Amino acid sequence: MRPFLFNSLLAFTCLMCMQCQTKYPMSSNTENPEYALVIHGGAGTILKENMTEDMEQRYHEALTRALSAGRQILEEGGMAIDAVEAAIVIMEDEPLFNAGKGAVLTYDGTTELDASIMTGHNLDAGAVGGVKTIKNPIKAAIGVMNSSPHVMLVGNGADQFAKELGLDIVDPDYFLTERRIQSLKRSKEKEANNEKQDAATRHGTVGAVALDKEGNIVAGTSTGGMTNKRYNRIGDAPIIGAATYADNNTCGISATGHGEYFIRLAVAHNIHAQMKYGGASLQEAAEDVILNQLEGLGGDGGIVGLDKNGRIVMVFNSEGMYRGFALPDEKKTFIFKDE
Ligand code: GLY
């Protein structure tokens, strides 16, 4: 009798835990929409009590602009890659997000930007890492995919490649913002005092995943990485399979969070693989990877993704994630966990 009672209690506890876990993942309810777009602007300790109404509005407005730009392309029958690029360019140009202008600063007070793209119909991919002068790194990632025989270019060579492609090149100072200068200062003070770094120092990243009317899925990710990073550290954002993955037969994923953990768990490919080889749904696979595997390893962050039927998921284990989705009849943006 005792073991039975113990097992029942255990089963009940597990069930309760699962119910708690499924509180923060979100998904859309529309089946087989003509097209779909989902974006994120970073995950982290995003609490309502720490946010002014004005800031909240600015984030919603910026996410809405990115969604509108991408959705217009999809609505008009355009390609998923163009929708992803348009949405990410808007977030790269918006200083609120840690990507492009407004990217976080390295130990040396500079910016080193990472980005990647993947197209699900042919598993083609492109990425740049540690670039310093490319106004929109997502465009350079697309350039690597479309105009080079390579998948990833890094450092000065990648900057040079983008210049030769005719992309917008800017002075490195273009990316600097007062907010990030202050964050670096705080991070260095904490480092000097052996204090724990704010979670915010390792958060940020923008991303988008689109399904177009032709059934093609594309995923892209762009970031400034971690505040106070050194030694040309590169995170998960330009790593295909870590932050970005797309396969028309399963799903498209873009991730945000503590990059080292996302690389170790091959988060984006891990979700795809659970669907492809294990028959999991996108929601099941994403919950397993983020809420079990990532959480279990001590990492934090989240993903946005969509499957081949246009079902959208946004799963994270942090306090919040800037995020939103657009479908033919619905457009929504969110910031906090319990929305
Ligand atoms: N997820 C962004 C980074 O860790 O660089």
Residues whose N, C-alpha, C, O or C-beta is under 5 A from the ligand:
A	BS01	LIG	R202 G204 T205 T223 G225 M226 G235 D236 A237 T256 G257 H258 G259 E260
